[in-house]
Amino acid sequence: MHPLFLPSSSSSFSALFPLLLLLLTLQTLTSISLSQSDALRSPENCGNFSVSFPFHISSSSSSVAFRLSCTNSSTLFLHINHQIYRIIEFFTDGLLVDFPSSPSCRQFNDLRSFPFSTNQFFSISFENVISLYDCEDSSLCKAGCETNDLFGCDGREEDETSGGDIRCCYPLSDHSAWRVGDDFSVFNKYGCRGFSSWVVPRGTNRGKRGVKLEWAIPRNSSEALCDREAQTVNATAIEGSVRCVCRDGFVGDGFVHGTGCLKSCYREGKEVYGDKCEVKKQHNGKKLTVLAGVLAPLFILGSLLAIFCLLKRPVTTHKDQHFNHCTTTTTSTTSVSFRKGYNKNRLFTYRELEEATKGFQDSHKLTQGKTGTIYSGNLTNGTRVIIHKVLCENQIEFMEISSQIDHLSAVLHRNLARIIGFCMDIGHNPLVVYEYPVNGLLGDRLRLGLDWCKRVNIVAEVAGLLALLQYENYPPILHNNIASGYIFLDEDFQAKVTGFGLQRKQRIDSSMYDFAVLLLEIVTGSKQREETVTQALQRIKSGKLEEIVDPCLYFHEQPMVLREQIGLVADIATRCVLFGGDGKFGMVDAARELLKIAGNNGGSGCDKKGDGIEETFSNSSLLQMISMSPDSIYLPKT
């Protein structure tokens, strides 16, 4: 080799050596991580019990709170606050335990025989049904729960009298005498001598003797990470804690640190899981694993080279970033004719709004969706505004948007954010400027915690506005992307809607789906993705609504009327998805039902809605169906 090339070769090797070392380290760490993951996923057994994550018998890396002890290789025990509970059965959301220090069959137990204090991992489940004996105050007895088949520890069915003692049946789900977080000592004040306990699984009336404890993992714990095929559900009796549940077609504990979620299928008439569901044989899987190990470093190297090339590309100028071709050939005549239309609002220049948002920086971005991007900004006079950068791809869309802005500006409605101006400068996206309500975005308020009464009032107002604009206008004004990121709240927490889709090519069925997603966010307190919407609807359908309700709402502490309202709103969301696409359930239907719920809030501890919105339903006209005070709405004639 010519000496001239030696320095270059040495230099290249020196430059590549750190990269090769990095790749080798990444591969080693990946192998270690996989081996640790496999160790975590190894199942443990004790007699007939299979112990699933987060419970464990001997793992040193898992939470001490879920550690169990196995006696004689057959009996499992749970230790909580120096008490030992024998495990009778595992459930997906809890476990059935026996009374501590209860070696023999007893017809009833002393109220102090089950000492238990709720913590961040365990709580007494409200699915328990108890029999109380010789109570001085029988007001807590519920006749309905006596229809359950409750068997004693000797296998015989309990009757209304046991050994001469009068039995009083009380389901903890009633929440009148017992509340989430209480123990059984609360029944002392009713003068009861003792009690027995059963859990009655959902969908059955046959009780299993024992006390069901719900379990969950604190939301902020690293062990609460869910598998990608699982969803997070709220604990119903443990504040701030969650569980993971695999979606349909998958089985497992749902946790990243557990078995995760394995695909479920049938082979030769038997249900099998995981790799056994693959069409290819196992040795093919091993070949793929080896191939992946070889290709992974090459992929990483290629990615690094791609990043290097991207970094070497010339940086786009500030002007190019904001230039838009939907108005490149639009004449000034078009712009002037638009300015002379029905609109006395301010006409902003692009530079004014660019300065208000500091160049449309991400720090000013509030929401991005199908209709464009919403920014917050501050004008030179100190006024805070909302700026909607509307999506626009060509001149036809530009003309449609111009017409719709003109039309929307003429609508005066208490729940439509007031348009104070716009910008239609050539070469840039159309911009609509709204006033900024003082209480900000609905989405932000939900994260901080918003009471149920305000939530249901807000969605009732939004539904009324959307129904009105859709059915009392021609052409209809559809939002096309309604979400909490487009709804602002004024000083009275009244809804102020922004971000309307201003193109004509919009679909009503997508509006109904978007509204369903908004209703689910009102119920759950968190934004919903497409896959989580499906999972949430499945929980609602299976009667497990409380697992997805926003913990900030304290579902089980609410009066029954508000719990029923939460269920009704969830039901409306379900019908929006199922029947909104074919027109069987429209925005008028949703508005009618939500306004009825909001109108009944006066008797449930909420502030009743004002005179601005009230029900006067009639089939003759939407304006009669959703009436407004005379000064709250103006619709231009078309």
C-alpha positions as CSV (number, residue, x, y, z in Angstrom):
1,M,0.0,0.0,0.0
2,H,1.3,3.4,-0.8
3,P,2.5,5.4,2.2
4,L,0.3,8.3,1.2
5,F,-2.8,6.3,2.2
6,L,-1.6,5.1,5.6
7,P,-2.5,8.3,7.6
8,S,-6.0,8.4,6.0
9,S,-6.6,4.7,6.8
10,S,-5.5,5.2,10.4
11,S,-7.6,8.2,10.7
12,S,-10.7,6.4,9.3
13,F,-10.2,3.5,11.8
14,S,-9.8,6.0,14.7
15,A,-13.1,7.6,13.6
16,L,-14.9,4.3,13.2
17,F,-13.6,2.7,16.4
18,P,-15.9,4.6,18.8
19,L,-18.9,3.8,16.6
20,L,-18.1,0.1,16.4
21,L,-17.6,0.1,20.2
22,L,-21.0,1.8,20.6
23,L,-22.7,-0.8,18.4
24,L,-21.0,-3.7,20.4
25,T,-22.2,-2.1,23.7
26,L,-25.7,-1.7,22.4
27,Q,-25.8,-5.3,21.3
28,T,-24.5,-6.5,24.6
29,L,-27.0,-4.4,26.6
30,T,-29.8,-5.6,24.4
31,S,-28.9,-9.3,25.2
32,I,-28.7,-8.5,28.9
33,S,-32.0,-6.7,28.8
34,L,-33.6,-9.6,27.0
35,S,-32.3,-12.2,29.4
36,Q,-33.5,-10.0,32.3
37,S,-36.9,-9.7,30.7
38,D,-37.1,-13.5,30.2
39,A,-36.2,-13.9,33.9
40,L,-39.0,-11.6,34.9
41,R,-41.5,-13.4,32.8
42,S,-40.8,-16.8,34.2
43,P,-44.0,-18.1,35.9
44,E,-44.0,-19.2,39.5
45,N,-46.3,-21.9,41.0
46,C,-47.5,-23.0,44.4
47,G,-49.6,-26.1,44.3
48,N,-52.6,-25.4,42.1
49,F,-51.8,-21.7,42.0
50,S,-50.1,-20.0,39.1
51,V,-48.6,-16.7,40.4
52,S,-48.8,-13.9,37.9
53,F,-47.2,-10.5,37.9
54,P,-47.2,-8.3,40.0
55,F,-47.4,-11.1,42.6
56,H,-44.3,-13.2,43.1
57,I,-42.8,-15.7,45.6
58,S,-39.1,-15.3,45.3
59,S,-38.3,-12.5,42.9
60,S,-35.9,-10.0,44.5
61,S,-36.5,-7.3,41.8
62,S,-40.3,-7.0,42.2
63,S,-42.3,-5.0,44.8
64,V,-42.3,-6.3,48.4
65,A,-46.0,-5.4,48.6
66,F,-46.9,-8.2,46.3
67,R,-44.6,-10.9,47.7
68,L,-46.4,-14.1,48.7
69,S,-45.2,-17.0,50.8
70,C,-45.8,-20.6,49.8
71,T,-46.3,-23.2,52.6
72,N,-46.0,-26.9,52.0
73,S,-45.8,-26.2,48.3
74,S,-49.6,-25.9,48.2
75,T,-50.9,-22.9,50.3
76,L,-50.3,-19.2,49.4
77,F,-50.3,-16.4,52.0
78,L,-50.4,-12.6,51.6
79,H,-48.7,-10.4,54.2
80,I,-50.2,-6.9,54.7
81,N,-49.4,-4.7,57.8
82,H,-48.3,-7.7,59.9
83,Q,-51.4,-9.6,59.1
84,I,-51.4,-12.9,57.2
85,Y,-54.2,-13.8,54.8
86,R,-54.6,-17.2,53.1
87,I,-55.3,-16.8,49.4
88,I,-58.4,-18.7,48.2
89,E,-58.5,-17.6,44.6
90,F,-57.0,-15.1,42.1
91,F,-59.1,-12.7,40.0
92,T,-57.8,-10.4,37.2
93,D,-58.5,-7.4,39.5
94,G,-58.1,-8.8,42.9
95,L,-57.8,-11.9,45.1
96,L,-60.1,-13.8,47.5
97,V,-58.7,-14.3,50.9
98,D,-59.8,-16.0,54.1
99,F,-60.1,-14.4,57.5
100,P,-56.7,-14.2,59.3
101,S,-56.3,-16.7,62.2
102,S,-59.4,-18.6,61.1
103,P,-58.4,-22.3,61.1
104,S,-62.0,-23.7,61.5
105,C,-65.4,-23.1,59.8
106,R,-67.2,-20.3,61.7
107,Q,-70.8,-19.3,60.8
108,F,-69.9,-15.6,61.5
109,N,-66.9,-13.6,62.6
110,D,-66.4,-10.7,64.9
111,L,-66.3,-7.3,63.2
112,R,-62.7,-6.9,64.4
113,S,-61.6,-10.3,63.1
114,F,-60.6,-8.8,59.7
115,P,-58.2,-5.9,60.5
116,F,-57.4,-4.1,57.3
117,S,-56.2,-0.7,56.3
118,T,-56.4,0.4,52.6
119,N,-53.0,1.4,51.1
120,Q,-51.8,2.2,47.6
121,F,-51.7,-1.5,46.6
122,F,-54.7,-3.1,48.3
123,S,-58.3,-2.2,49.3
124,I,-61.4,-4.1,50.2
125,S,-63.4,-4.5,47.0
126,F,-67.0,-3.1,46.8
127,E,-68.0,-6.4,45.1
128,N,-68.2,-8.1,48.5
129,V,-71.6,-8.9,49.9
130,I,-71.8,-9.3,53.7
131,S,-74.2,-10.8,56.1
132,L,-74.5,-9.0,59.4
133,Y,-76.0,-10.7,62.5
134,D,-78.2,-9.4,65.2
135,C,-77.9,-5.7,64.2
136,E,-79.8,-3.2,66.5
137,D,-80.4,-0.9,63.5
138,S,-81.7,-2.7,60.5
139,S,-81.9,0.4,58.3
140,L,-78.8,-0.8,56.4
141,C,-80.3,-4.1,55.3
142,K,-80.9,-4.4,51.6
143,A,-83.6,-6.8,50.4
144,G,-82.2,-7.0,46.9
145,C,-78.9,-8.7,47.7
146,E,-80.7,-11.6,49.5
147,T,-81.5,-13.0,46.0
148,N,-77.8,-14.1,45.8
149,D,-76.8,-17.7,46.5
150,L,-74.5,-17.4,49.5
151,F,-73.0,-20.6,50.9
152,G,-71.4,-21.1,54.3
153,C,-67.9,-22.5,54.7
154,D,-69.6,-25.9,55.3
155,G,-71.1,-25.8,51.8
156,R,-74.7,-25.2,53.0
157,E,-76.7,-22.3,51.7
158,E,-77.3,-19.5,54.2
159,D,-80.9,-18.6,55.0
160,E,-82.4,-15.5,56.7
161,T,-81.9,-17.0,60.1
162,S,-78.8,-18.9,61.1
163,G,-78.7,-20.4,64.6
164,G,-81.5,-18.2,65.7
165,D,-79.6,-15.0,64.6
166,I,-81.4,-12.7,62.2
167,R,-79.3,-12.2,59.1
168,C,-79.0,-8.8,57.5
169,C,-77.7,-8.7,53.9
170,Y,-75.7,-5.6,52.7
171,P,-73.7,-5.2,49.4
172,L,-70.7,-3.0,49.8
173,S,-71.5,-1.6,46.3
174,D,-74.4,0.3,48.0
175,H,-72.0,2.8,49.5
176,S,-74.5,4.1,52.0
177,A,-73.1,2.6,55.2
178,W,-69.7,1.5,53.9
179,R,-67.5,3.6,51.6
180,V,-64.4,2.8,49.6
181,G,-61.4,2.8,52.0
182,D,-63.4,1.7,55.1
183,D,-62.9,-1.5,56.9
184,F,-65.7,-3.6,58.5
185,S,-65.6,-1.9,61.9
186,V,-67.9,0.8,60.4
187,F,-70.8,-1.6,61.1
188,N,-70.2,-1.4,64.9
189,K,-72.3,1.7,65.0
190,Y,-75.3,-0.3,63.9
191,G,-74.9,-2.6,66.9
192,C,-74.1,-5.7,64.8
193,R,-72.6,-8.8,66.6
194,G,-70.7,-10.2,63.7
195,F,-70.6,-10.9,59.9
196,S,-69.7,-13.2,57.1
197,S,-68.5,-12.2,53.7
198,W,-68.8,-13.4,50.1
199,V,-67.7,-12.0,46.7
200,V,-70.4,-12.1,44.0
201,P,-68.6,-12.0,40.6
202,R,-70.1,-9.7,37.9
203,G,-72.8,-11.4,35.9
204,T,-73.6,-14.1,38.5
205,N,-75.6,-14.4,41.7
206,R,-73.5,-17.1,43.3
207,G,-71.3,-16.0,46.1
208,K,-67.8,-17.3,46.9
209,R,-67.1,-17.2,50.6
210,G,-64.2,-14.9,51.7
211,V,-63.2,-11.3,51.4
212,K,-62.2,-9.9,48.0
213,L,-59.3,-7.5,48.0
214,E,-58.7,-5.3,45.0
215,W,-55.1,-4.8,44.0
216,A,-53.4,-2.2,41.8
217,I,-50.0,-0.5,41.2
218,P,-49.4,3.2,41.8
219,R,-49.8,5.1,38.5
220,N,-46.3,6.7,38.8
221,S,-44.5,3.4,39.5
222,S,-42.2,1.9,36.9
223,E,-43.9,-1.4,37.4
224,A,-47.2,0.1,36.1
225,L,-46.0,0.1,32.5
226,C,-48.4,-1.7,30.2
227,D,-47.7,-3.9,27.3
228,R,-48.4,-2.3,23.9
229,E,-51.3,-4.7,23.4
230,A,-52.8,-3.7,26.8
231,Q,-54.7,-0.7,28.1
232,T,-54.4,1.0,31.5
233,V,-57.5,0.8,33.7
234,N,-58.1,2.7,36.9
235,A,-58.5,0.8,40.2
236,T,-62.0,1.3,41.5
237,A,-61.2,1.3,45.2
238,I,-57.5,2.5,45.3
239,E,-57.0,6.2,44.5
240,G,-54.1,6.9,42.0
241,S,-53.4,3.2,41.2
242,V,-53.9,1.2,38.0
243,R,-53.8,-2.2,36.4
244,C,-53.1,-3.4,32.8
245,V,-55.7,-5.4,30.8
246,C,-54.9,-7.1,27.5
247,R,-57.1,-6.2,24.6
248,D,-59.3,-8.8,22.9
249,G,-57.4,-11.6,21.2
250,F,-54.6,-11.5,23.7
251,V,-54.0,-13.1,27.1
252,G,-51.6,-12.4,29.9
253,D,-51.1,-10.1,32.8
254,G,-50.7,-7.1,30.5
255,F,-47.5,-5.7,32.2
256,V,-44.2,-4.9,30.5
257,H,-42.4,-6.5,33.5
258,G,-44.7,-9.5,33.5
259,T,-45.8,-11.9,30.7
260,G,-47.2,-9.0,28.8
261,C,-50.0,-9.8,26.3
262,L,-49.6,-13.0,24.2
263,K,-51.7,-13.6,21.1
264,S,-54.5,-16.1,21.7
265,C,-55.7,-18.6,19.1
266,Y,-56.9,-22.2,18.6
267,R,-54.8,-25.0,17.2
268,E,-56.3,-28.5,16.8
269,G,-59.3,-27.5,19.0
270,K,-57.2,-26.2,21.9
271,E,-56.5,-22.6,22.9
272,V,-52.8,-21.8,22.6
273,Y,-50.8,-18.6,23.1
274,G,-47.9,-16.6,21.9
275,D,-45.4,-18.3,19.5
276,K,-47.7,-21.3,19.1
277,C,-50.1,-19.0,17.2
278,E,-47.4,-18.3,14.5
279,V,-47.8,-20.1,11.2
280,K,-44.1,-20.8,10.9
281,K,-42.4,-23.4,13.0
282,Q,-40.3,-22.7,16.0
283,H,-36.9,-23.2,14.3
284,N,-37.9,-20.5,11.8
285,G,-38.3,-18.2,14.7
286,K,-34.8,-19.0,15.9
287,K,-33.4,-18.3,12.5
288,L,-35.2,-14.9,12.5
289,T,-33.7,-14.2,15.9
290,V,-30.2,-14.9,14.6
291,L,-30.8,-12.8,11.5
292,A,-32.1,-9.9,13.6
293,G,-29.0,-10.0,15.8
294,V,-26.9,-9.7,12.6
295,L,-29.0,-7.0,11.0
296,A,-29.5,-4.8,14.1
297,P,-26.0,-3.3,14.1
298,L,-26.2,-2.7,10.4
299,F,-29.6,-1.0,10.8
300,I,-28.2,1.2,13.6
301,L,-25.2,2.1,11.4
302,G,-27.4,3.0,8.5
303,S,-29.6,5.1,10.7
304,L,-26.6,7.1,12.0
305,L,-25.5,7.7,8.4
306,A,-29.0,8.8,7.5
307,I,-29.0,11.3,10.4
308,F,-25.5,12.5,9.3
309,C,-26.9,13.2,5.8
310,L,-29.9,15.0,7.1
311,L,-27.8,17.2,9.3
312,K,-25.6,18.1,6.2
313,R,-28.7,19.2,4.2
314,P,-29.0,23.0,3.7
315,V,-31.3,24.6,6.3
316,T,-34.6,25.9,4.9
317,T,-35.0,29.7,5.1
318,H,-37.5,31.3,7.4
319,K,-39.5,32.5,4.4
320,D,-39.7,29.1,2.8
321,Q,-41.0,27.5,6.1
322,H,-44.2,29.6,6.1
323,F,-44.8,29.9,2.3
324,N,-48.0,28.3,1.2
325,H,-49.0,27.5,-2.4
326,C,-52.8,27.7,-1.9
327,T,-52.6,31.4,-2.4
328,T,-49.6,31.8,-4.7
329,T,-51.5,32.8,-7.8
330,T,-54.5,34.4,-6.0
331,T,-55.0,37.9,-7.3
332,S,-55.3,41.0,-5.2
333,T,-58.8,41.4,-6.6
334,T,-59.9,38.3,-4.8
335,S,-58.3,39.5,-1.6
336,V,-60.0,42.9,-1.8
337,S,-63.5,41.4,-2.6
338,F,-63.2,39.2,0.4
339,R,-62.3,42.2,2.6
340,K,-65.5,44.0,1.5
341,G,-67.7,41.1,2.4
342,Y,-69.9,40.8,5.6
343,N,-67.2,41.3,8.1
344,K,-66.3,44.3,10.3
345,N,-63.5,42.4,12.0
346,R,-59.9,43.5,11.9
347,L,-57.7,42.4,8.9
348,F,-54.3,41.4,10.2
349,T,-51.1,41.2,8.3
350,Y,-49.1,37.9,8.4
351,R,-46.2,39.7,10.0
352,E,-48.4,41.0,12.9
353,L,-49.5,37.5,13.8
354,E,-46.0,36.0,13.2
355,E,-44.7,38.5,15.8
356,A,-47.6,37.7,18.1
357,T,-46.5,34.0,18.1
358,K,-42.8,34.6,17.9
359,G,-42.6,33.0,14.5
360,F,-45.2,30.4,15.3
361,Q,-42.9,28.8,17.7
362,D,-43.8,25.4,19.2
363,S,-44.0,27.0,22.7
364,H,-47.1,28.9,21.4
365,K,-48.7,25.8,19.8
366,L,-51.8,24.6,21.6
367,T,-53.4,22.0,19.3
368,Q,-52.7,20.4,16.0
369,G,-55.3,18.5,14.1
370,K,-57.1,17.8,10.8
371,T,-58.3,21.4,10.5
372,G,-55.0,23.1,11.1
373,T,-53.0,24.3,14.1
374,I,-54.1,26.5,17.0
375,Y,-51.6,28.9,18.5
376,S,-51.8,31.4,21.4
377,G,-50.4,34.8,20.8
378,N,-50.0,38.3,22.2
379,L,-50.7,41.3,20.0
380,T,-48.6,44.5,20.3
381,N,-51.3,46.1,22.5
382,G,-51.0,43.2,25.0
383,T,-54.3,41.5,24.0
384,R,-54.0,37.7,24.2
385,V,-55.5,35.9,21.2
386,I,-56.1,32.5,19.7
387,I,-54.7,32.1,16.1
388,H,-56.0,29.2,13.9
389,K,-53.6,28.5,11.0
390,V,-56.1,26.8,8.6
391,L,-55.0,23.9,6.4
392,C,-55.1,24.9,2.7
393,E,-53.7,23.1,-0.3
394,N,-54.9,24.9,-3.4
395,Q,-56.9,27.9,-4.7
396,I,-60.2,26.0,-4.7
397,E,-59.8,25.4,-0.9
398,F,-58.7,29.0,-0.4
399,M,-62.0,30.3,-2.0
400,E,-64.1,27.8,0.1
401,I,-62.2,28.9,3.3
402,S,-62.7,32.6,2.5
403,S,-66.4,32.1,2.1
404,Q,-66.7,30.0,5.3
405,I,-64.8,32.5,7.3
406,D,-67.1,35.2,6.1
407,H,-70.1,33.1,7.0
408,L,-68.8,32.0,10.4
409,S,-67.9,35.5,11.3
410,A,-71.6,36.5,10.9
411,V,-72.8,33.9,13.4
412,L,-73.2,35.2,17.0
413,H,-73.5,32.5,19.5
414,R,-72.7,32.3,23.2
415,N,-70.6,29.1,22.7
416,L,-68.8,30.2,19.6
417,A,-65.4,31.9,20.4
418,R,-65.7,35.4,19.0
419,I,-63.7,36.0,15.9
420,I,-61.9,39.4,16.1
421,G,-60.0,39.2,12.8
422,F,-58.3,37.2,10.1
423,C,-55.4,37.2,7.7
424,M,-55.5,36.1,4.0
425,D,-52.1,37.3,2.9
426,I,-50.9,35.7,-0.4
427,G,-48.3,33.0,0.1
428,H,-49.4,32.0,3.6
429,N,-52.0,29.8,5.2
430,P,-55.3,31.6,6.0
431,L,-55.3,32.7,9.7
432,V,-58.4,33.2,11.9
433,V,-58.0,35.2,15.1
434,Y,-60.3,34.6,18.1
435,E,-60.4,36.2,21.5
436,Y,-58.8,34.2,24.2
437,P,-61.2,33.1,27.0
438,V,-59.7,33.5,30.5
439,N,-60.0,29.9,31.7
440,G,-58.0,28.5,28.8
441,L,-58.3,25.0,27.1
442,L,-60.8,22.4,28.3
443,G,-58.1,19.7,27.9
444,D,-55.8,21.5,30.3
445,R,-58.6,22.0,32.8
446,L,-59.5,18.3,32.7
447,R,-55.9,17.4,33.6
448,L,-56.1,19.8,36.6
449,G,-59.4,18.2,37.7
450,L,-62.8,19.6,36.7
451,D,-66.0,18.6,38.6
452,W,-68.6,16.6,36.8
453,C,-71.3,19.2,36.7
454,K,-69.1,21.6,34.7
455,R,-68.0,18.8,32.4
456,V,-71.6,17.8,31.5
457,N,-72.6,21.4,31.0
458,I,-69.7,22.1,28.7
459,V,-70.4,19.1,26.4
460,A,-74.1,20.0,26.4
461,E,-73.3,23.5,25.2
462,V,-70.9,22.2,22.6
463,A,-73.4,19.7,21.2
464,G,-76.1,22.4,21.0
465,L,-73.8,24.7,19.1
466,L,-72.6,21.9,16.6
467,A,-76.2,20.8,16.0
468,L,-77.3,24.3,15.3
469,L,-74.5,25.1,12.9
470,Q,-75.0,21.8,11.1
471,Y,-78.8,21.8,10.6
472,E,-79.8,25.5,10.6
473,N,-77.2,26.6,8.0
474,Y,-76.8,26.0,4.3
475,P,-74.3,25.0,3.5
476,P,-73.8,23.3,6.9
477,I,-70.9,24.4,9.1
478,L,-69.2,21.3,10.5
479,H,-66.3,21.4,12.9
480,N,-64.7,18.3,11.4
481,N,-62.2,17.8,14.3
482,I,-64.0,18.7,17.6
483,A,-61.7,17.9,20.6
484,S,-60.8,19.4,24.0
485,G,-57.9,21.2,22.3
486,Y,-60.4,23.4,20.3
487,I,-62.7,24.2,23.2
488,F,-61.9,27.1,25.5
489,L,-63.6,28.2,28.7
490,D,-64.6,31.7,29.8
491,E,-64.8,33.1,33.3
492,D,-68.1,31.2,33.9
493,F,-66.7,27.9,32.4
494,Q,-69.0,28.3,29.4
495,A,-67.7,26.6,26.3
496,K,-66.1,28.7,23.5
497,V,-65.5,26.6,20.4
498,T,-62.7,27.4,17.9
499,G,-60.9,25.6,15.1
500,F,-63.7,24.9,12.7
501,G,-62.8,23.0,9.5
502,L,-63.5,25.5,6.8
503,Q,-63.4,23.4,3.7
504,R,-66.7,22.2,2.2
505,K,-65.6,18.5,1.8
506,Q,-66.5,17.4,5.3
507,R,-68.4,14.3,6.5
508,I,-71.0,14.2,9.2
509,D,-70.1,10.7,10.3
510,S,-66.6,11.8,11.2
511,S,-68.0,14.6,13.3
512,M,-70.1,12.1,15.3
513,Y,-67.0,10.0,15.9
514,D,-64.9,13.0,17.0
515,F,-67.7,14.0,19.4
516,A,-67.8,10.5,20.8
517,V,-64.0,10.8,21.5
518,L,-64.7,14.1,23.2
519,L,-67.3,12.5,25.5
520,L,-65.0,9.7,26.4
521,E,-62.3,12.3,27.3
522,I,-64.9,14.0,29.6
523,V,-65.5,10.7,31.3
524,T,-61.9,9.4,31.5
525,G,-60.1,12.8,31.9
526,S,-57.5,11.8,29.3
527,K,-57.1,12.1,25.6
528,Q,-58.3,9.1,23.6
529,R,-56.4,7.5,20.7
530,E,-58.2,5.2,18.2
531,E,-57.1,2.0,19.9
532,T,-58.0,3.3,23.4
533,V,-61.4,4.4,22.2
534,T,-62.2,0.8,21.2
535,Q,-60.9,-0.5,24.5
536,A,-62.9,2.1,26.5
537,L,-66.1,1.2,24.7
538,Q,-65.4,-2.5,25.5
539,R,-65.1,-1.7,29.2
540,I,-68.4,0.3,29.0
541,K,-70.2,-2.6,27.2
542,S,-68.9,-5.1,29.8
543,G,-70.3,-3.0,32.7
544,K,-66.8,-1.9,34.0
545,L,-67.3,1.8,33.5
546,E,-65.7,2.6,36.8
547,E,-62.4,1.3,35.6
548,I,-62.0,4.1,33.0
549,V,-63.7,7.0,34.9
550,D,-61.3,9.9,35.7
551,P,-59.9,9.3,39.2
552,C,-60.4,13.0,39.9
553,L,-64.2,12.4,39.8
554,Y,-64.1,10.0,42.8
555,F,-66.8,7.9,41.1
556,H,-67.8,5.8,44.1
557,E,-68.1,8.8,46.4
558,Q,-70.5,10.7,44.1
559,P,-74.2,10.6,44.7
560,M,-76.1,8.0,42.7
561,V,-77.6,10.6,40.4
562,L,-74.2,11.8,39.2
563,R,-72.9,8.2,38.8
564,E,-75.9,7.5,36.6
565,Q,-75.2,10.7,34.6
566,I,-71.6,9.5,34.0
567,G,-73.0,6.2,32.7
568,L,-75.5,8.1,30.4
569,V,-72.8,10.2,28.9
570,A,-70.7,7.1,28.3
571,D,-73.8,5.5,26.6
572,I,-74.2,8.5,24.3
573,A,-70.5,8.2,23.3
574,T,-71.2,4.6,22.4
575,R,-74.2,5.4,20.3
576,C,-72.3,8.2,18.5
577,V,-69.7,5.6,17.4
578,L,-72.2,2.8,16.6
579,F,-75.0,4.7,14.9
580,G,-73.4,8.1,14.0
581,G,-72.1,6.9,10.7
582,D,-75.4,5.9,9.2
583,G,-77.4,8.8,10.5
584,K,-79.4,6.8,13.1
585,F,-78.0,9.0,15.9
586,G,-77.1,12.5,15.0
587,M,-75.8,15.6,16.7
588,V,-79.4,16.8,17.4
589,D,-80.0,13.5,19.3
590,A,-76.8,13.9,21.3
591,A,-77.6,17.6,22.1
592,R,-81.1,16.7,23.2
593,E,-80.0,14.1,25.6
594,L,-77.0,16.0,27.0
595,L,-79.1,19.1,27.6
596,K,-81.6,17.0,29.4
597,I,-78.9,15.6,31.7
598,A,-77.5,19.1,32.3
599,G,-81.0,20.5,32.9
600,N,-81.5,17.9,35.7
601,N,-78.3,18.9,37.5
602,G,-80.2,21.4,39.8
603,G,-81.3,18.5,42.0
604,S,-77.9,16.8,42.2
605,G,-75.8,19.4,44.0
606,C,-74.8,21.2,40.8
607,D,-75.5,24.8,39.8
608,K,-78.4,24.5,37.3
609,K,-77.7,26.0,33.9
610,G,-78.8,29.5,33.2
611,D,-81.6,30.7,31.0
612,G,-79.4,30.8,28.0
613,I,-79.9,27.1,27.2
614,E,-83.1,25.2,28.1
615,E,-85.1,22.4,26.7
616,T,-88.2,23.2,24.7
617,F,-88.1,20.2,22.3
618,S,-90.3,20.0,19.3
619,N,-90.0,18.1,16.0
620,S,-90.8,21.2,13.9
621,S,-87.5,23.0,14.2
622,L,-84.1,22.7,15.7
623,L,-84.4,26.3,17.0
624,Q,-87.4,25.2,19.0
625,M,-85.6,22.0,19.9
626,I,-82.6,23.8,21.4
627,S,-83.9,27.2,22.3
628,M,-81.6,30.2,22.9
629,S,-82.2,33.5,24.6
630,P,-82.9,36.2,22.0
631,D,-79.5,37.9,22.5
632,S,-77.4,34.7,22.5
633,I,-77.6,33.7,18.8
634,Y,-77.8,35.3,15.4
635,L,-77.8,33.2,12.2
636,P,-77.3,35.0,8.9
637,K,-79.8,34.3,6.1
638,T,-78.3,32.4,3.3
